[in-house]
Amino acid sequence: MTLVQRITMLGIKQLFTSVEHPQTNGQAELANKVVLKGLRKRLEEAKERQAEEDLVLKRRLKDETINKLIPNWKMPFRIIEVAGKGAFSLEQLNCKGVPHT
């Protein structure tokens, strides 16, 4: 028994359609608009319920004593060996080795 015969026997109406892509007929853009509209509505509702205590400072206060030009170590070191391009073995000034250098 062929597929067409089985479909006919079960009373199923078979239709063939061409392939459609939602991005070509505007459905994707329409769906995005619906999602954005819902998000905006929820955001507005959340703003209405917001209290003074819920507000947060968005910018981080900068520590003026720390910047990229300040060394990121605590003690003075001496280079005892060049281990590679930009890599060095170090020791403290009291001749103790520095681990993982």
C-alpha positions as CSV (number, residue, x, y, z in Angstrom):
1,M,0.0,0.0,0.0
2,T,1.4,3.4,-1.0
3,L,1.5,6.5,1.1
4,V,-1.1,8.2,-1.1
5,Q,-3.5,5.2,-0.6
6,R,-3.0,5.3,3.2
7,I,-3.6,9.0,3.3
8,T,-6.8,8.7,1.2
9,M,-8.0,5.7,3.4
10,L,-7.5,7.8,6.6
11,G,-9.4,10.7,5.1
12,I,-6.4,13.1,5.2
13,K,-6.3,15.9,2.6
14,Q,-2.8,16.3,1.4
15,L,-1.7,19.8,0.2
16,F,1.7,20.9,-1.1
17,T,3.0,24.4,-0.3
18,S,6.1,26.2,-1.1
19,V,8.7,26.9,1.5
20,E,8.5,30.3,3.2
21,H,11.0,32.0,5.4
22,P,9.7,34.4,8.1
23,Q,12.5,36.8,7.5
24,T,11.4,37.3,3.8
25,N,7.8,38.1,4.4
26,G,8.1,40.4,7.4
27,Q,6.9,38.0,10.1
28,A,10.2,38.0,12.0
29,E,10.1,41.8,12.2
30,L,6.5,41.8,13.3
31,A,7.3,39.2,16.0
32,N,10.2,41.3,17.2
33,K,7.9,44.4,17.4
34,V,5.4,42.4,19.5
35,V,8.1,41.2,21.9
36,L,9.6,44.7,22.2
37,K,6.2,46.2,22.9
38,G,5.6,43.7,25.6
39,L,9.0,44.3,27.2
40,R,8.4,48.1,27.2
41,K,5.1,47.6,28.9
42,R,6.6,45.4,31.6
43,L,9.4,47.9,32.1
44,E,7.0,50.8,32.5
45,E,4.9,48.8,35.0
46,A,8.1,48.0,37.0
47,K,9.1,51.7,37.0
48,E,5.8,52.5,38.6
49,R,6.4,50.1,41.4
50,Q,9.9,51.3,42.0
51,A,10.8,52.9,45.3
52,E,13.6,55.3,46.2
53,E,15.6,52.4,47.9
54,D,15.5,50.4,44.6
55,L,17.7,52.9,42.8
56,V,21.4,51.9,42.3
57,L,24.4,54.0,41.3
58,K,25.2,52.9,37.8
59,R,28.7,54.2,37.6
60,R,31.5,52.8,39.7
61,L,33.3,55.3,41.8
62,K,36.9,55.3,40.7
63,D,39.7,54.9,43.2
64,E,42.1,57.8,42.3
65,T,45.1,55.9,43.8
66,I,44.9,53.0,41.3
67,N,45.6,53.4,37.6
68,K,47.3,51.5,34.9
69,L,50.7,53.2,35.5
70,I,51.0,52.1,39.1
71,P,52.9,48.8,39.6
72,N,50.7,45.8,40.6
73,W,53.2,44.4,43.2
74,K,53.9,45.3,46.8
75,M,57.7,45.1,47.1
76,P,60.7,46.0,45.0
77,F,62.2,43.1,43.0
78,R,65.4,42.3,41.2
79,I,65.4,40.5,37.8
80,I,67.7,37.5,38.1
81,E,67.1,35.8,34.8
82,V,65.4,36.6,31.5
83,A,63.1,33.6,30.9
84,G,61.8,34.5,27.5
85,K,60.3,37.4,25.6
86,G,58.7,39.6,28.3
87,A,59.1,36.9,31.0
88,F,61.6,37.2,33.9
89,S,62.6,35.3,37.0
90,L,62.5,37.7,40.0
91,E,63.8,37.8,43.6
92,Q,63.1,40.1,46.4
93,L,65.8,42.5,47.6
94,N,66.4,40.3,50.6
95,C,67.4,37.5,48.1
96,K,64.3,35.4,48.6
97,G,62.9,34.0,45.4
98,V,59.5,35.0,44.2
99,P,57.3,31.9,43.4
100,H,55.8,31.4,39.9
101,T,58.2,33.8,38.2
